[in-house]
Amino acid sequence: MDICKHFGANVRRIRRAKDMSQEELAHRADIHRTYLSALERSGGRNPTIRVVDRLARALEVTPGQLLDYSHQGTSVR
């Protein structure tokens, strides 16, 4: 899987596990909701390291967890 698609899938998985809407996460990360949607949906966006950091902080995970391939298909505790 492409790294951007994998990143988007991890963001979506973790966000849902935390019962957070896209709007809430976008607000917490100070990014536009449509940008977050594009990141999660298709991996068509290539986030900067700053965006990765903002999302990780908003989700209360490490940036590495958003990029970690070993978490594919597993839930967050």
All heavy atoms as a GROMACS GRO file, in nm:
protein
  616
    1MET      N    1   0.085  -0.118   0.000
    1MET     CA    2   0.000   0.000   0.000
    1MET      C    3   0.089   0.124   0.000
    1MET      O    4   0.190   0.129   0.068
    1MET     CB    5  -0.091  -0.002   0.124
    1MET     CG    6  -0.182   0.118   0.134
    1MET     SD    7  -0.284   0.127   0.284
    1MET     CE    8  -0.403   0.001   0.253
    2ASP      N    9   0.050   0.224  -0.073
    2ASP     CA   10   0.118   0.353  -0.077
    2ASP      C   11   0.121   0.415   0.063
    2ASP      O   12   0.024   0.406   0.138
    2ASP     CB   13   0.042   0.444  -0.175
    2ASP     CG   14   0.095   0.584  -0.178
    2ASP    OD1   15   0.191   0.608  -0.251
    2ASP    OD2   16   0.038   0.669  -0.105
    3ILE      N   17   0.230   0.480   0.099
    3ILE     CA   18   0.247   0.538   0.232
    3ILE      C   19   0.138   0.640   0.264
    3ILE      O   20   0.088   0.646   0.376
    3ILE     CB   21   0.388   0.598   0.253
    3ILE    CG1   22   0.409   0.644   0.397
    3ILE    CG2   23   0.412   0.714   0.157
    3ILE    CD1   24   0.418   0.534   0.496
    4CYS      N   25   0.096   0.720   0.166
    4CYS     CA   26  -0.008   0.820   0.190
    4CYS      C   27  -0.143   0.753   0.216
    4CYS      O   28  -0.219   0.796   0.304
    4CYS     CB   29  -0.018   0.918   0.075
    4CYS     SG   30   0.125   1.027   0.062
    5LYS      N   31  -0.173   0.648   0.143
    5LYS     CA   32  -0.298   0.574   0.166
    5LYS      C   33  -0.294   0.506   0.303
    5LYS      O   34  -0.393   0.504   0.376
    5LYS     CB   35  -0.320   0.470   0.057
    5LYS     CG   36  -0.359   0.530  -0.075
    5LYS     CD   37  -0.385   0.423  -0.178
    5LYS     CE   38  -0.420   0.487  -0.311
    5LYS     NZ   39  -0.448   0.387  -0.414
    6HIS      N   40  -0.180   0.451   0.337
    6HIS     CA   41  -0.165   0.385   0.466
    6HIS      C   42  -0.181   0.487   0.579
    6HIS      O   43  -0.250   0.461   0.677
    6HIS     CB   44  -0.028   0.315   0.475
    6HIS     CG   45  -0.012   0.239   0.600
    6HIS    ND1   46  -0.073   0.118   0.621
    6HIS    CD2   47   0.057   0.267   0.712
    6HIS    CE1   48  -0.041   0.075   0.741
    6HIS    NE2   49   0.038   0.164   0.798
    7PHE      N   50  -0.117   0.602   0.565
    7PHE     CA   51  -0.129   0.709   0.664
    7PHE      C   52  -0.276   0.747   0.683
    7PHE      O   53  -0.325   0.756   0.795
    7PHE     CB   54  -0.046   0.830   0.619
    7PHE     CG   55  -0.066   0.951   0.705
    7PHE    CD1   56   0.000   0.962   0.826
    7PHE    CD2   57  -0.149   1.053   0.664
    7PHE    CE1   58  -0.019   1.075   0.906
    7PHE    CE2   59  -0.168   1.165   0.743
    7PHE     CZ   60  -0.103   1.177   0.864
    8GLY      N   61  -0.346   0.770   0.572
    8GLY     CA   62  -0.487   0.807   0.579
    8GLY      C   63  -0.572   0.701   0.647
    8GLY      O   64  -0.661   0.733   0.726
    9ALA      N   65  -0.543   0.574   0.617
    9ALA     CA   66  -0.617   0.465   0.680
    9ALA      C   67  -0.592   0.462   0.830
    9ALA      O   68  -0.684   0.438   0.910
    9ALA     CB   69  -0.579   0.332   0.616
   10ASN      N   70  -0.468   0.487   0.871
   10ASN     CA   71  -0.436   0.490   1.014
   10ASN      C   72  -0.505   0.606   1.084
   10ASN      O   73  -0.559   0.590   1.195
   10ASN     CB   74  -0.285   0.499   1.037
   10ASN     CG   75  -0.217   0.365   1.026
   10ASN    OD1   76  -0.280   0.260   1.035
   10ASN    ND2   77  -0.086   0.367   1.005
   11VAL      N   78  -0.505   0.723   1.022
   11VAL     CA   79  -0.573   0.839   1.081
   11VAL      C   80  -0.721   0.806   1.100
   11VAL      O   81  -0.777   0.826   1.208
   11VAL     CB   82  -0.555   0.966   0.995
   11VAL    CG1   83  -0.646   1.078   1.045
   11VAL    CG2   84  -0.410   1.011   0.996
   12ARG      N   85  -0.784   0.751   0.997
   12ARG     CA   86  -0.927   0.717   1.005
   12ARG      C   87  -0.952   0.613   1.114
   12ARG      O   88  -1.044   0.627   1.195
   12ARG     CB   89  -0.978   0.663   0.871
   12ARG     CG   90  -1.126   0.625   0.879
   12ARG     CD   91  -1.179   0.559   0.752
   12ARG     NE   92  -1.160   0.642   0.636
   12ARG     CZ   93  -1.082   0.609   0.532
   12ARG    NH1   94  -1.019   0.494   0.529
   12ARG    NH2   95  -1.070   0.690   0.429
   13ARG      N   96  -0.870   0.509   1.118
   13ARG     CA   97  -0.888   0.401   1.216
   13ARG      C   98  -0.876   0.454   1.358
   13ARG      O   99  -0.961   0.426   1.443
   13ARG     CB  100  -0.783   0.292   1.191
   13ARG     CG  101  -0.784   0.179   1.291
   13ARG     CD  102  -0.674   0.078   1.260
   13ARG     NE  103  -0.541   0.138   1.253
   13ARG     CZ  104  -0.467   0.172   1.360
   13ARG    NH1  105  -0.514   0.153   1.481
   13ARG    NH2  106  -0.346   0.223   1.344
   14ILE      N  107  -0.775   0.534   1.383
   14ILE     CA  108  -0.753   0.586   1.518
   14ILE      C  109  -0.862   0.687   1.554
   14ILE      O  110  -0.915   0.685   1.666
   14ILE     CB  111  -0.613   0.649   1.528
   14ILE    CG1  112  -0.507   0.539   1.514
   14ILE    CG2  113  -0.597   0.724   1.660
   14ILE    CD1  114  -0.365   0.590   1.494
   15ARG      N  115  -0.899   0.773   1.459
   15ARG     CA  116  -1.005   0.872   1.485
   15ARG      C  117  -1.136   0.802   1.521
   15ARG      O  118  -1.202   0.838   1.620
   15ARG     CB  119  -1.025   0.961   1.361
   15ARG     CG  120  -1.141   1.060   1.376
   15ARG     CD  121  -1.162   1.142   1.251
   15ARG     NE  122  -1.194   1.065   1.133
   15ARG     CZ  123  -1.314   1.010   1.107
   15ARG    NH1  124  -1.413   1.021   1.194
   15ARG    NH2  125  -1.334   0.944   0.995
   16ARG      N  126  -1.171   0.700   1.446
   16ARG     CA  127  -1.295   0.627   1.474
   16ARG      C  128  -1.288   0.552   1.607
   16ARG      O  129  -1.387   0.546   1.680
   16ARG     CB  130  -1.325   0.529   1.361
   16ARG     CG  131  -1.373   0.598   1.235
   16ARG     CD  132  -1.401   0.500   1.125
   16ARG     NE  133  -1.457   0.562   1.008
   16ARG     CZ  134  -1.476   0.500   0.893
   16ARG    NH1  135  -1.443   0.372   0.880
   16ARG    NH2  136  -1.528   0.564   0.791
   17ALA      N  137  -1.172   0.495   1.637
   17ALA     CA  138  -1.155   0.423   1.764
   17ALA      C  139  -1.173   0.518   1.883
   17ALA      O  140  -1.216   0.476   1.991
   17ALA     CB  141  -1.018   0.357   1.770
   18LYS      N  142  -1.143   0.645   1.861
   18LYS     CA  143  -1.158   0.746   1.966
   18LYS      C  144  -1.293   0.815   1.957
   18LYS      O  145  -1.317   0.914   2.028
   18LYS     CB  146  -1.043   0.846   1.959
   18LYS     CG  147  -0.910   0.781   1.994
   18LYS     CD  148  -0.797   0.880   1.991
   18LYS     CE  149  -0.668   0.811   2.027
   18LYS     NZ  150  -0.638   0.818   2.169
   19ASP      N  151  -1.381   0.765   1.870
   19ASP     CA  152  -1.516   0.818   1.853
   19ASP      C  153  -1.515   0.968   1.828
   19ASP      O  154  -1.588   1.044   1.890
   19ASP     CB  155  -1.602   0.783   1.975
   19ASP     CG  156  -1.750   0.796   1.946
   19ASP    OD1  157  -1.790   0.773   1.830
   19ASP    OD2  158  -1.826   0.830   2.039
   20MET      N  159  -1.429   1.009   1.733
   20MET     CA  160  -1.412   1.150   1.701
   20MET      C  161  -1.456   1.173   1.557
   20MET      O  162  -1.424   1.094   1.469
   20MET     CB  163  -1.262   1.185   1.717
   20MET     CG  164  -1.231   1.331   1.718
   20MET     SD  165  -1.053   1.365   1.734
   20MET     CE  166  -1.015   1.287   1.890
   21SER      N  167  -1.528   1.280   1.534
   21SER     CA  168  -1.569   1.314   1.398
   21SER      C  169  -1.452   1.377   1.323
   21SER      O  170  -1.356   1.425   1.384
   21SER     CB  171  -1.686   1.412   1.400
   21SER     OG  172  -1.643   1.538   1.448
   22GLN      N  173  -1.463   1.378   1.191
   22GLN     CA  174  -1.362   1.447   1.111
   22GLN      C  175  -1.357   1.595   1.148
   22GLN      O  176  -1.250   1.654   1.158
   22GLN     CB  177  -1.391   1.433   0.961
   22GLN     CG  178  -1.353   1.301   0.903
   22GLN     CD  179  -1.373   1.298   0.753
   22GLN    OE1  180  -1.444   1.381   0.695
   22GLN    NE2  181  -1.310   1.202   0.688
   23GLU      N  182  -1.472   1.653   1.168
   23GLU     CA  183  -1.479   1.795   1.202
   23GLU      C  184  -1.406   1.822   1.334
   23GLU      O  185  -1.329   1.920   1.345
   23GLU     CB  186  -1.625   1.840   1.212
   23GLU     CG  187  -1.640   1.988   1.231
   23GLU     CD  188  -1.785   2.033   1.220
   23GLU    OE1  189  -1.868   1.961   1.164
   23GLU    OE2  190  -1.813   2.143   1.270
   24GLU      N  191  -1.428   1.739   1.433
   24GLU     CA  192  -1.362   1.758   1.563
   24GLU      C  193  -1.210   1.742   1.551
   24GLU      O  194  -1.134   1.823   1.604
   24GLU     CB  195  -1.417   1.659   1.666
   24GLU     CG  196  -1.354   1.675   1.802
   24GLU     CD  197  -1.408   1.576   1.904
   24GLU    OE1  198  -1.500   1.498   1.873
   24GLU    OE2  199  -1.354   1.575   2.016
   25LEU      N  200  -1.167   1.638   1.479
   25LEU     CA  201  -1.024   1.618   1.462
   25LEU      C  202  -0.961   1.733   1.384
   25LEU      O  203  -0.855   1.783   1.421
   25LEU     CB  204  -0.995   1.485   1.391
   25LEU     CG  205  -0.848   1.456   1.361
   25LEU    CD1  206  -0.762   1.463   1.487
   25LEU    CD2  207  -0.835   1.321   1.292
   26ALA      N  208  -1.026   1.776   1.278
   26ALA     CA  209  -0.973   1.887   1.200
   26ALA      C  210  -0.960   2.012   1.286
   26ALA      O  211  -0.859   2.083   1.279
   26ALA     CB  212  -1.064   1.914   1.080
   27HIS      N  213  -1.058   2.037   1.369
   27HIS     CA  214  -1.052   2.154   1.458
   27HIS      C  215  -0.936   2.141   1.556
   27HIS      O  216  -0.859   2.235   1.575
   27HIS     CB  217  -1.185   2.168   1.534
   27HIS     CG  218  -1.185   2.279   1.632
   27HIS    ND1  219  -1.191   2.412   1.595
   27HIS    CD2  220  -1.179   2.278   1.767
   27HIS    CE1  221  -1.188   2.487   1.704
   27HIS    NE2  222  -1.181   2.407   1.810
   28ARG      N  223  -0.922   2.025   1.618
   28ARG     CA  224  -0.814   2.003   1.715
   28ARG      C  225  -0.676   2.014   1.651
   28ARG      O  226  -0.582   2.058   1.715
   28ARG     CB  227  -0.828   1.866   1.780
   28ARG     CG  228  -0.942   1.855   1.877
   28ARG     CD  229  -0.944   1.719   1.942
   28ARG     NE  230  -1.056   1.705   2.032
   28ARG     CZ  231  -1.066   1.612   2.123
   28ARG    NH1  232  -0.969   1.523   2.138
   28ARG    NH2  233  -1.171   1.604   2.201
   29ALA      N  234  -0.666   1.970   1.525
   29ALA     CA  235  -0.537   1.972   1.454
   29ALA      C  236  -0.515   2.103   1.378
   29ALA      O  237  -0.409   2.121   1.318
   29ALA     CB  238  -0.530   1.853   1.358
   30ASP      N  239  -0.614   2.189   1.379
   30ASP     CA  240  -0.607   2.318   1.309
   30ASP      C  241  -0.580   2.300   1.159
   30ASP      O  242  -0.491   2.362   1.102
   30ASP     CB  243  -0.502   2.410   1.372
   30ASP     CG  244  -0.517   2.554   1.327
   30ASP    OD1  245  -0.629   2.594   1.291
   30ASP    OD2  246  -0.415   2.626   1.324
   31ILE      N  247  -0.657   2.208   1.099
   31ILE     CA  248  -0.654   2.189   0.954
   31ILE      C  249  -0.797   2.190   0.904
   31ILE      O  250  -0.891   2.174   0.981
   31ILE     CB  251  -0.582   2.058   0.912
   31ILE    CG1  252  -0.654   1.935   0.967
   31ILE    CG2  253  -0.436   2.058   0.956
   31ILE    CD1  254  -0.597   1.802   0.918
   32HIS      N  255  -0.815   2.209   0.775
   32HIS     CA  256  -0.949   2.214   0.717
   32HIS      C  257  -1.007   2.073   0.709
   32HIS      O  258  -0.937   1.977   0.679
   32HIS     CB  259  -0.943   2.277   0.577
   32HIS     CG  260  -1.074   2.330   0.532
   32HIS    ND1  261  -1.170   2.251   0.475
   32HIS    CD2  262  -1.126   2.456   0.540
   32HIS    CE1  263  -1.276   2.324   0.446
   32HIS    NE2  264  -1.251   2.450   0.485
   33ARG      N  265  -1.137   2.062   0.737
   33ARG     CA  266  -1.202   1.931   0.737
   33ARG      C  267  -1.194   1.862   0.600
   33ARG      O  268  -1.176   1.741   0.592
   33ARG     CB  269  -1.349   1.942   0.780
   33ARG     CG  270  -1.408   1.802   0.806
   33ARG     CD  271  -1.559   1.795   0.786
   33ARG     NE  272  -1.605   1.842   0.659
   33ARG     CZ  273  -1.603   1.771   0.546
   33ARG    NH1  274  -1.554   1.650   0.543
   33ARG    NH2  275  -1.649   1.822   0.434
   34THR      N  276  -1.205   1.938   0.492
   34THR     CA  277  -1.198   1.876   0.360
   34THR      C  278  -1.058   1.822   0.331
   34THR      O  279  -1.044   1.722   0.260
   34THR     CB  280  -1.243   1.972   0.248
   34THR    OG1  281  -1.162   2.089   0.251
   34THR    CG2  282  -1.390   2.009   0.265
   35TYR      N  283  -0.957   1.887   0.385
   35TYR     CA  284  -0.819   1.837   0.370
   35TYR      C  285  -0.804   1.706   0.446
   35TYR      O  286  -0.748   1.609   0.395
   35TYR     CB  287  -0.721   1.942   0.422
   35TYR     CG  288  -0.576   1.899   0.413
   35TYR    CD1  289  -0.513   1.883   0.290
   35TYR    CD2  290  -0.502   1.876   0.528
   35TYR    CE1  291  -0.380   1.844   0.282
   35TYR    CE2  292  -0.370   1.838   0.521
   35TYR     CZ  293  -0.309   1.822   0.398
   35TYR     OH  294  -0.178   1.784   0.391
   36LEU      N  295  -0.858   1.701   0.568
   36LEU     CA  296  -0.855   1.577   0.647
   36LEU      C  297  -0.930   1.466   0.573
   36LEU      O  298  -0.882   1.353   0.565
   36LEU     CB  299  -0.916   1.599   0.785
   36LEU     CG  300  -0.932   1.475   0.871
   36LEU    CD1  301  -0.797   1.407   0.898
   36LEU    CD2  302  -1.001   1.510   1.002
   37SER      N  303  -1.044   1.498   0.518
   37SER     CA  304  -1.122   1.401   0.443
   37SER      C  305  -1.042   1.344   0.326
   37SER      O  306  -1.041   1.223   0.302
   37SER     CB  307  -1.252   1.464   0.392
   37SER     OG  308  -1.325   1.373   0.314
   38ALA      N  309  -0.973   1.432   0.254
   38ALA     CA  310  -0.890   1.387   0.141
   38ALA      C  311  -0.775   1.299   0.188
   38ALA      O  312  -0.741   1.201   0.123
   38ALA     CB  313  -0.838   1.507   0.064
   39LEU      N  314  -0.717   1.333   0.302
   39LEU     CA  315  -0.608   1.250   0.357
   39LEU      C  316  -0.660   1.110   0.390
   39LEU      O  317  -0.596   1.010   0.357
   39LEU     CB  318  -0.552   1.312   0.485
   39LEU     CG  319  -0.460   1.431   0.472
   39LEU    CD1  320  -0.430   1.489   0.610
   39LEU    CD2  321  -0.332   1.393   0.402
   40GLU      N  322  -0.774   1.103   0.456
   40GLU     CA  323  -0.830   0.974   0.497
   40GLU      C  324  -0.882   0.893   0.380
   40GLU      O  325  -0.868   0.771   0.377
   40GLU     CB  326  -0.945   0.996   0.596
   40GLU     CG  327  -0.903   1.037   0.733
   40GLU     CD  328  -1.020   1.036   0.830
   40GLU    OE1  329  -1.134   1.001   0.790
   40GLU    OE2  330  -0.998   1.070   0.947
   41ARG      N  331  -0.944   0.959   0.287
   41ARG     CA  332  -1.018   0.890   0.181
   41ARG      C  333  -0.929   0.822   0.078
   41ARG      O  334  -0.947   0.704   0.050
   41ARG     CB  335  -1.111   0.990   0.111
   41ARG     CG  336  -1.201   0.930   0.007
   41ARG     CD  337  -1.294   1.032  -0.057
   41ARG     NE  338  -1.221   1.143  -0.119
   41ARG     CZ  339  -1.216   1.267  -0.069
   41ARG    NH1  340  -1.278   1.297   0.042
   41ARG    NH2  341  -1.147   1.360  -0.131
   42SER      N  342  -0.837   0.893   0.023
   42SER     CA  343  -0.768   0.837  -0.093
   42SER      C  344  -0.617   0.837  -0.083
   42SER      O  345  -0.551   0.778  -0.166
   42SER     CB  346  -0.807   0.917  -0.217
   42SER     OG  347  -0.757   1.048  -0.208
   43GLY      N  348  -0.565   0.906   0.015
   43GLY     CA  349  -0.420   0.919   0.018
   43GLY      C  350  -0.371   1.008  -0.094
   43GLY      O  351  -0.252   1.011  -0.123
   44GLY      N  352  -0.462   1.082  -0.157
   44GLY     CA  353  -0.426   1.168  -0.267
   44GLY      C  354  -0.352   1.293  -0.223
   44GLY      O  355  -0.300   1.366  -0.306
   45ARG      N  356  -0.349   1.318  -0.096
   45ARG     CA  357  -0.277   1.433  -0.043
   45ARG      C  358  -0.149   1.382   0.023
   45ARG      O  359  -0.146   1.274   0.078
   45ARG     CB  360  -0.362   1.506   0.062
   45ARG     CG  361  -0.496   1.556   0.012
   45ARG     CD  362  -0.487   1.654  -0.102
   45ARG     NE  363  -0.412   1.773  -0.067
   45ARG     CZ  364  -0.462   1.894  -0.060
   45ARG    NH1  365  -0.589   1.915  -0.087
   45ARG    NH2  366  -0.386   1.996  -0.028
   46ASN      N  367  -0.048   1.464   0.016
   46ASN     CA  368   0.081   1.428   0.075
   46ASN      C  369   0.108   1.524   0.191
   46ASN      O  370   0.154   1.636   0.169
   46ASN     CB  371   0.190   1.438  -0.032
   46ASN     CG  372   0.321   1.379   0.014
   46ASN    OD1  373   0.330   1.321   0.121
   46ASN    ND2  374   0.422   1.396  -0.068
   47PRO      N  375   0.075   1.485   0.315
   47PRO     CA  376   0.085   1.577   0.427
   47PRO      C  377   0.230   1.612   0.461
   47PRO      O  378   0.320   1.530   0.445
   47PRO     CB  379   0.020   1.501   0.543
   47PRO     CG  380   0.043   1.358   0.508
   47PRO     CD  381   0.032   1.351   0.358
   48THR      N  382   0.249   1.734   0.508
   48THR     CA  383   0.381   1.773   0.555
   48THR      C  384   0.406   1.710   0.692
   48THR      O  385   0.312   1.663   0.758
   48THR     CB  386   0.392   1.927   0.571
   48THR    OG1  387   0.301   1.968   0.674
   48THR    CG2  388   0.362   1.999   0.439
   49ILE      N  389   0.529   1.712   0.736
   49ILE     CA  390   0.562   1.658   0.868
   49ILE      C  391   0.490   1.737   0.976
   49ILE      O  392   0.453   1.682   1.080
   49ILE     CB  393   0.715   1.653   0.888
   49ILE    CG1  394   0.751   1.566   1.007
   49ILE    CG2  395   0.772   1.793   0.904
   49ILE    CD1  396   0.729   1.419   0.983
   50ARG      N  397   0.466   1.864   0.953
   50ARG     CA  398   0.391   1.946   1.050
   50ARG      C  399   0.246   1.898   1.063
   50ARG      O  400   0.191   1.894   1.173
   50ARG     CB  401   0.396   2.092   1.012
   50ARG     CG  402   0.530   2.156   1.041
   50ARG     CD  403   0.530   2.304   1.012
   50ARG     NE  404   0.657   2.363   1.051
   50ARG     CZ  405   0.763   2.372   0.971
   50ARG    NH1  406   0.756   2.326   0.848
   50ARG    NH2  407   0.875   2.426   1.014
   51VAL      N  408   0.185   1.864   0.952
   51VAL     CA  409   0.048   1.813   0.955
   51VAL      C  410   0.045   1.678   1.025
   51VAL      O  411  -0.046   1.651   1.105
   51VAL     CB  412  -0.014   1.806   0.813
   51VAL    CG1  413  -0.145   1.729   0.814
   51VAL    CG2  414  -0.034   1.945   0.758
   52VAL      N  415   0.142   1.593   0.998
   52VAL     CA  416   0.150   1.464   1.067
   52VAL      C  417   0.159   1.488   1.218
   52VAL      O  418   0.089   1.424   1.297
   52VAL     CB  419   0.271   1.381   1.016
   52VAL    CG1  420   0.289   1.255   1.101
   52VAL    CG2  421   0.254   1.344   0.870
   53ASP      N  422   0.242   1.582   1.258
   53ASP     CA  423   0.257   1.613   1.401
   53ASP      C  424   0.128   1.668   1.460
   53ASP      O  425   0.087   1.627   1.569
   53ASP     CB  426   0.372   1.713   1.420
   53ASP     CG  427   0.394   1.746   1.566
   53ASP    OD1  428   0.426   1.652   1.644
   53ASP    OD2  429   0.379   1.864   1.603
   54ARG      N  430   0.062   1.758   1.391
   54ARG     CA  431  -0.064   1.814   1.441
   54ARG      C  432  -0.170   1.705   1.461
   54ARG      O  433  -0.241   1.704   1.561
   54ARG     CB  434  -0.119   1.918   1.343
   54ARG     CG  435  -0.047   2.048   1.344
   54ARG     CD  436  -0.114   2.138   1.243
   54ARG     NE  437  -0.040   2.262   1.227
   54ARG     CZ  438  -0.072   2.353   1.138
   54ARG    NH1  439  -0.176   2.335   1.057
   54ARG    NH2  440  -0.001   2.463   1.129
   55LEU      N  441  -0.180   1.617   1.362
   55LEU     CA  442  -0.279   1.509   1.372
   55LEU      C  443  -0.244   1.413   1.485
   55LEU      O  444  -0.332   1.369   1.560
   55LEU     CB  445  -0.291   1.434   1.239
   55LEU     CG  446  -0.363   1.512   1.129
   55LEU    CD1  447  -0.345   1.444   0.995
   55LEU    CD2  448  -0.511   1.527   1.163
   56ALA      N  449  -0.117   1.381   1.498
   56ALA     CA  450  -0.074   1.291   1.606
   56ALA      C  451  -0.108   1.352   1.742
   56ALA      O  452  -0.162   1.282   1.830
   56ALA     CB  453   0.074   1.261   1.594
   57ARG      N  454  -0.077   1.478   1.759
   57ARG     CA  455  -0.108   1.544   1.887
   57ARG      C  456  -0.258   1.546   1.914
   57ARG      O  457  -0.302   1.521   2.025
   57ARG     CB  458  -0.052   1.685   1.888
   57ARG     CG  459   0.099   1.690   1.899
   57ARG     CD  460   0.150   1.834   1.886
   57ARG     NE  461   0.292   1.840   1.878
   57ARG     CZ  462   0.373   1.856   1.982
   57ARG    NH1  463   0.321   1.867   2.103
   57ARG    NH2  464   0.503   1.860   1.967
   58ALA      N  465  -0.335   1.577   1.811
   58ALA     CA  466  -0.481   1.584   1.827
   58ALA      C  467  -0.540   1.448   1.859
   58ALA      O  468  -0.639   1.438   1.932
   58ALA     CB  469  -0.544   1.641   1.701
   59LEU      N  470  -0.478   1.342   1.807
   59LEU     CA  471  -0.525   1.206   1.833
   59LEU      C  472  -0.460   1.143   1.956
   59LEU      O  473  -0.493   1.031   1.994
   59LEU     CB  474  -0.498   1.117   1.710
   59LEU     CG  475  -0.583   1.147   1.588
   59LEU    CD1  476  -0.527   1.076   1.465
   59LEU    CD2  477  -0.728   1.105   1.613
   60GLU      N  478  -0.364   1.215   2.015
   60GLU     CA  479  -0.291   1.168   2.133
   60GLU      C  480  -0.218   1.037   2.106
   60GLU      O  481  -0.224   0.941   2.183
   60GLU     CB  482  -0.384   1.156   2.254
   60GLU     CG  483  -0.446   1.290   2.292
   60GLU     CD  484  -0.545   1.281   2.407
   60GLU    OE1  485  -0.610   1.174   2.424
   60GLU    OE2  486  -0.558   1.381   2.478
   61VAL      N  487  -0.149   1.035   1.991
   61VAL     CA  488  -0.062   0.923   1.954
   61VAL      C  489   0.070   0.982   1.905
   61VAL      O  490   0.082   1.103   1.889
   61VAL     CB  491  -0.125   0.834   1.842
   61VAL    CG1  492  -0.256   0.771   1.890
   61VAL    CG2  493  -0.148   0.913   1.714
   62THR      N  494   0.166   0.896   1.880
   62THR     CA  495   0.293   0.944   1.824
   62THR      C  496   0.282   0.952   1.672
   62THR      O  497   0.202   0.879   1.612
   62THR     CB  498   0.409   0.850   1.860
   62THR    OG1  499   0.389   0.724   1.795
   62THR    CG2  500   0.421   0.831   2.011
   63PRO      N  501   0.361   1.038   1.609
   63PRO     CA  502   0.360   1.042   1.463
   63PRO      C  503   0.393   0.904   1.403
   63PRO      O  504   0.336   0.866   1.301
   63PRO     CB  505   0.469   1.145   1.429
   63PRO     CG  506   0.470   1.236   1.546
   63PRO     CD  507   0.445   1.146   1.665
   64GLY      N  508   0.480   0.830   1.469
   64GLY     CA  509   0.515   0.697   1.421
   64GLY      C  510   0.396   0.603   1.414
   64GLY      O  511   0.389   0.518   1.326
   65GLN      N  512   0.302   0.618   1.507
   65GLN     CA  513   0.183   0.533   1.505
   65GLN      C  514   0.097   0.560   1.382
   65GLN      O  515   0.029   0.470   1.334
   65GLN     CB  516   0.101   0.552   1.632
   65GLN     CG  517   0.166   0.488   1.754
   65GLN     CD  518   0.090   0.519   1.880
   65GLN    OE1  519   0.103   0.626   1.936
   65GLN    NE2  520   0.009   0.424   1.923
   66LEU      N  521   0.101   0.682   1.333
   66LEU     CA  522   0.022   0.714   1.213
   66LEU      C  523   0.087   0.658   1.087
   66LEU      O  524   0.021   0.642   0.985
   66LEU     CB  525   0.006   0.866   1.199
   66LEU     CG  526  -0.073   0.935   1.309
   66LEU    CD1  527  -0.078   1.085   1.284
   66LEU    CD2  528  -0.212   0.877   1.322
   67LEU      N  529   0.216   0.629   1.094
   67LEU     CA  530   0.290   0.580   0.978
   67LEU      C  531   0.324   0.431   0.988
   67LEU      O  532   0.374   0.373   0.892
   67LEU     CB  533   0.420   0.660   0.962
   67LEU     CG  534   0.401   0.808   0.937
   67LEU    CD1  535   0.533   0.883   0.953
   67LEU    CD2  536   0.341   0.832   0.800
   68ASP      N  537   0.295   0.369   1.100
   68ASP     CA  538   0.335   0.231   1.127
   68ASP      C  539   0.249   0.131   1.050
   68ASP      O  540   0.129   0.122   1.072
   68ASP     CB  541   0.327   0.204   1.276
   68ASP     CG  542   0.387   0.072   1.317
   68ASP    OD1  543   0.424  -0.008   1.229
   68ASP    OD2  544   0.396   0.048   1.438
   69TYR      N  545   0.313   0.055   0.962
   69TYR     CA  546   0.242  -0.045   0.883
   69TYR      C  547   0.192  -0.162   0.968
   69TYR      O  548   0.099  -0.230   0.930
   69TYR     CB  549   0.333  -0.100   0.772
   69TYR     CG  550   0.338  -0.014   0.649
   69TYR    CD1  551   0.414   0.102   0.646
   69TYR    CD2  552   0.267  -0.049   0.536
   69TYR    CE1  553   0.420   0.180   0.534
   69TYR    CE2  554   0.271   0.030   0.422
   69TYR     CZ  555   0.349   0.145   0.422
   69TYR     OH  556   0.352   0.222   0.310
   70SER      N  557   0.252  -0.188   1.081
   70SER     CA  558   0.212  -0.304   1.161
   70SER      C  559   0.077  -0.287   1.227
   70SER      O  560   0.018  -0.383   1.274
   70SER     CB  561   0.318  -0.333   1.269
   70SER     OG  562   0.319  -0.230   1.367
   71HIS      N  563   0.023  -0.164   1.227
   71HIS     CA  564  -0.107  -0.141   1.288
   71HIS      C  565  -0.223  -0.158   1.193
   71HIS      O  566  -0.337  -0.140   1.229
   71HIS     CB  567  -0.114   0.000   1.350
   71HIS     CG  568  -0.029   0.013   1.470
   71HIS    ND1  569  -0.062  -0.042   1.591
   71HIS    CD2  570   0.090   0.073   1.489
   71HIS    CE1  571   0.031  -0.016   1.679
   71HIS    NE2  572   0.126   0.054   1.618
   72GLN      N  573  -0.194  -0.193   1.069
   72GLN     CA  574  -0.301  -0.206   0.971
   72GLN      C  575  -0.398  -0.316   1.013
   72GLN      O  576  -0.359  -0.428   1.041
   72GLN     CB  577  -0.246  -0.239   0.833
   72GLN     CG  578  -0.355  -0.240   0.730
   72GLN     CD  579  -0.302  -0.206   0.593
   72GLN    OE1  580  -0.194  -0.153   0.580
   72GLN    NE2  581  -0.380  -0.235   0.493
   73GLY      N  582  -0.526  -0.277   1.018
   73GLY     CA  583  -0.630  -0.374   1.051
   73GLY      C  584  -0.647  -0.399   1.199
   73GLY      O  585  -0.727  -0.483   1.238
   74THR      N  586  -0.577  -0.325   1.285
   74THR     CA  587  -0.592  -0.344   1.428
   74THR      C  588  -0.654  -0.219   1.488
   74THR      O  589  -0.649  -0.112   1.432
   74THR     CB  590  -0.457  -0.372   1.497
   74THR    OG1  591  -0.372  -0.259   1.477
   74THR    CG2  592  -0.393  -0.497   1.444
   75SER      N  593  -0.712  -0.234   1.606
   75SER     CA  594  -0.774  -0.119   1.671
   75SER      C  595  -0.679  -0.055   1.770
   75SER      O  596  -0.579  -0.114   1.810
   75SER     CB  597  -0.902  -0.163   1.742
   75SER     OG  598  -0.870  -0.256   1.843
   76VAL      N  599  -0.712   0.066   1.809
   76VAL     CA  600  -0.632   0.141   1.905
   76VAL      C  601  -0.690   0.120   2.043
   76VAL      O  602  -0.810   0.115   2.061
   76VAL     CB  603  -0.637   0.293   1.871
   76VAL    CG1  604  -0.569   0.374   1.978
   76VAL    CG2  605  -0.573   0.317   1.738
   77ARG      N  606  -0.605   0.109   2.142
   77ARG     CA  607  -0.653   0.095   2.280
   77ARG      C  608  -0.650   0.226   2.351
   77ARG      O  609  -0.576   0.312   2.327
   77ARG     CB  610  -0.565  -0.002   2.355
   77ARG     CG  611  -0.576  -0.140   2.298
   77ARG     CD  612  -0.483  -0.228   2.370
   77ARG     NE  613  -0.424  -0.317   2.270
   77ARG     CZ  614  -0.374  -0.432   2.299
   77ARG    NH1  615  -0.376  -0.476   2.420
   77ARG    NH2  616  -0.322  -0.508   2.207
   0.00000   0.00000   0.00000
